[in-house]
Amino acid sequence: MKRAVVIGAGMVGLACGWHLQERGYEVTILERGADVAEGSSWGNAGWLSPALAIPLNEPSLVTSGLLSLVRSDSPLYVPLRLDPELWRFLALFASQCTAGAFREMMDKLAILNARALEAFDALSPAVEEPTVSAPILAGFRDRREAEGLLGEFELIQSAGGELHYDLIEGKAAQDRSPLFSPAIGCVIDIHDQRYLNPNRYTHALADSLRARGATFMMEKEVTQLRGTGREVQVRTRDAVEPIRADVAVVATGAWANRLARGLGVRIPVRAGRGYSMICDTQEPATTPIYLPTVRVACTPIDGGLRVAGTMEFRRPDDPLDPQRLEAITRSTRDLLAGIDIDHAHDRWVGPRPVSADGLPLIGPTTQPGVYLAAGHGMWGVTQGPITGQLLAQAIDSGEVPPELRPFDPLRAMQWPQVPRIAKWPRLGSKS
Ligand SMILES: Cc1cc2nc3c(=O)[nH]c(=O)nc-3n(C[C@H](O)[C@H](O)[C@H](O)COP(=O)(O)OP(=O)(O)OC[C@H]3O[C@@H](n4cnc5c(N)ncnc54)[C@H](O)[C@@H]3O)c2cc1C
């Protein structure tokens, strides 16, 4: 039996492992944490929304976002620190915030997104945690505020993304959810979306892997990988002898740079950290709520509401900064009702793996038998299962399927490029 080692027990690594099992591999998962989902796969918003899964590198970021990066109450935040690597990353990132690059990225992601939900359906007989179908309700004070998101929808549809929605105004808008405050005067009701509980889902996926014979080795930090052509040797911090396998997949999320450097990967991945907390609600929440103007995503969870947001470019292991959660609280206070936001619990920070060019890195590396699956940014839950499915196909067949070619981890970035500040509607990307 062929042996595969997967490094990282987040949504992406687990999905890769599951699909390698489907193709007859004996799978070992190595995780530096004590449990699965210890990175960004735990407390995220859990939306499975391929139609909304657009690149983070919106053109408007250069004008509205990057300029406010150092304001600590901004939805996007970079603490001022001497970190040349981070500023280089941000410069690379900004160089991709052009209308042309954005459209190109959308086209590439559309291929992955088109199959994202069917990839969840493929897992569903084996994974005992449901995905829930529901609309997403995007709330605004008025129609004018909604223009940015409507502009974004036009772009998504022009890139072939399937998206159906209604625009509701006035009292009917506020009535769409008991969680909207009277300040909400316009709602975009985005049909046919799904969500899940990310912690429970990743644990159920891990249970399925175990039931099918996978070995989980926790608290094993991988420090080096070497492909000899005959085998892959995986070194961990605590062992003298390497673990040997036929193939290895590096799915280490926001920590990808550390191993990817030795694999010929030039596109940096940094942690775009997001925060979340769970709030009790007067009435049980039944639909996800999106507040695009403050970039906050809310998801029903265990009768309450998980409120998630912000993007903080900081080291993935830095401690939670309570100010960031306070910023979310302040920004949503006027927009939500019937929610006890002052006694939030399950406060969490997690590092989104953001690549400098806004696209995931999925495929073979320069080390024979070593593959990378990382850099999914804001949408690694949605795109995790399809990533696993396509990468397992590539590994098993020895041929990268066309859907994965745009995500070649060895691609080069065009650098330097002068950011073109396009006149563009202010897009309302989610958390
Ligand atoms: C606030 C917030 C909201 C979000 N909302 C959504 C959403 O609604 N929908 C969506 O699709 N996505 C969402 N995301 C993004 C999503 O959470 C991530 O894209 C996704 O979890 C990435 O999964 P991953 O497996 O690549 O990384 P991770 O889940 O971070 O897993 C990487 C794993 O690798 C391990 N690891 C790292 N280095 C090593 C090493 N050297 N050796 C061994 N193990 C190692 C880590 O401990 C970690 O467990 C959100 C993220 C945040 C922060």
The ligand as a Tripos MOL2 file, in Angstrom:
@<TRIPOS>MOLECULE
LIG
   53    58     1     0     0
SMALL
NO_CHARGES

@<TRIPOS>ATOM
      1 C1        -12.5690   34.9450   11.3350 C.3       1 LIG1
      2 C2        -12.4700   33.9880   10.1740 C.ar      1 LIG1
      3 C3        -13.6010   33.6980    9.4270 C.ar      1 LIG1
      4 C4        -13.5340   32.8230    8.3510 C.ar      1 LIG1
      5 N1        -14.6760   32.4790    7.6890 N.ar      1 LIG1
      6 C5        -14.6230   31.5660    6.6830 C.ar      1 LIG1
      7 C6        -15.8180   31.1540    6.0420 C.ar      1 LIG1
      8 O1        -16.9080   31.5830    6.3910 O.2       1 LIG1
      9 N2        -15.7320   30.2650    5.0080 N.ar      1 LIG1
     10 C7        -14.5230   29.7880    4.5880 C.ar      1 LIG1
     11 O2        -14.5060   29.0260    3.6170 O.2       1 LIG1
     12 N3        -13.3570   30.1380    5.2000 N.ar      1 LIG1
     13 C8        -13.3970   31.0170    6.2350 C.ar      1 LIG1
     14 N4        -12.2430   31.4030    6.8580 N.ar      1 LIG1
     15 C9        -10.9460   30.9310    6.3210 C.3       1 LIG1
     16 C10       -10.6580   29.5120    6.7730 C.3       1 LIG1
     17 O3        -10.8020   29.4220    8.1790 O.3       1 LIG1
     18 C11        -9.2350   29.1040    6.3590 C.3       1 LIG1
     19 O4         -8.9960   29.4240    5.0140 O.3       1 LIG1
     20 C12        -9.0480   27.6040    6.5360 C.3       1 LIG1
     21 O5         -9.3880   27.2180    7.8580 O.3       1 LIG1
     22 C13        -7.6110   27.1910    6.2000 C.3       1 LIG1
     23 O6         -7.4860   25.8230    6.4840 O.3       1 LIG1
     24 P1         -6.0540   25.1460    6.4720 P.3       1 LIG1
     25 O7         -6.2580   23.7070    6.7250 O.co2     1 LIG1
     26 O8         -5.3190   25.5620    5.2590 O.co2     1 LIG1
     27 O9         -5.2640   25.8330    7.6880 O.3       1 LIG1
     28 P2         -5.4020   25.6070    9.2630 P.3       1 LIG1
     29 O10        -6.7820   25.2810    9.6630 O.co2     1 LIG1
     30 O11        -4.7820   26.7760    9.9230 O.co2     1 LIG1
     31 O12        -4.5440   24.2970    9.5130 O.3       1 LIG1
     32 C14        -3.1390   24.2750    9.4190 C.3       1 LIG1
     33 C15        -2.6490   23.2790   10.4540 C.3       1 LIG1
     34 O13        -1.2590   23.0290   10.2740 O.3       1 LIG1
     35 C16        -0.6480   22.8770   11.5470 C.3       1 LIG1
     36 N5          0.7860   23.1070   11.3840 N.ar      1 LIG1
     37 C17         1.3810   24.2780   11.0560 C.ar      1 LIG1
     38 N6          2.7280   24.0980   10.9340 N.ar      1 LIG1
     39 C18         2.9610   22.7920   11.1960 C.ar      1 LIG1
     40 C19         4.1510   21.9900   11.2090 C.ar      1 LIG1
     41 N7          5.3460   22.5230   10.9140 N.pl3     1 LIG1
     42 N8          4.0510   20.6790   11.5310 N.ar      1 LIG1
     43 C20         2.8290   20.1130   11.8130 C.ar      1 LIG1
     44 N9          1.6700   20.8290   11.8020 N.ar      1 LIG1
     45 C21         1.7390   22.1540   11.4890 C.ar      1 LIG1
     46 C22        -1.3630   23.9380   12.3880 C.3       1 LIG1
     47 O14        -1.2350   23.6690   13.7750 O.3       1 LIG1
     48 C23        -2.8050   23.8090   11.8770 C.3       1 LIG1
     49 O15        -3.5450   22.8820   12.6430 O.3       1 LIG1
     50 C24       -12.2780   32.2600    7.9620 C.ar      1 LIG1
     51 C25       -11.1440   32.5320    8.7260 C.ar      1 LIG1
     52 C26       -11.2290   33.3840    9.8350 C.ar      1 LIG1
     53 C27        -9.9970   33.6230   10.6540 C.3       1 LIG1
@<TRIPOS>BOND
     1     1     2 1
     2     2     3 ar
     3     2    52 ar
     4     3     4 ar
     5     4     5 ar
     6     4    50 ar
     7     5     6 ar
     8     6     7 ar
     9     6    13 1
    10     7     8 2
    11     7     9 ar
    12     9    10 ar
    13    10    11 2
    14    10    12 ar
    15    12    13 ar
    16    13    14 ar
    17    14    15 1
    18    14    50 ar
    19    15    16 1
    20    16    17 1
    21    16    18 1
    22    18    19 1
    23    18    20 1
    24    20    21 1
    25    20    22 1
    26    22    23 1
    27    23    24 1
    28    24    25 2
    29    24    26 1
    30    24    27 1
    31    27    28 1
    32    28    29 2
    33    28    30 1
    34    28    31 1
    35    31    32 1
    36    32    33 1
    37    33    34 1
    38    33    48 1
    39    34    35 1
    40    35    36 1
    41    35    46 1
    42    36    37 ar
    43    36    45 ar
    44    37    38 ar
    45    38    39 ar
    46    39    40 ar
    47    39    45 ar
    48    40    41 1
    49    40    42 ar
    50    42    43 ar
    51    43    44 ar
    52    44    45 ar
    53    46    47 1
    54    46    48 1
    55    48    49 1
    56    50    51 ar
    57    51    52 ar
    58    52    53 1
@<TRIPOS>SUBSTRUCTURE
     1 LIG1         1 GROUP 0 **** ****
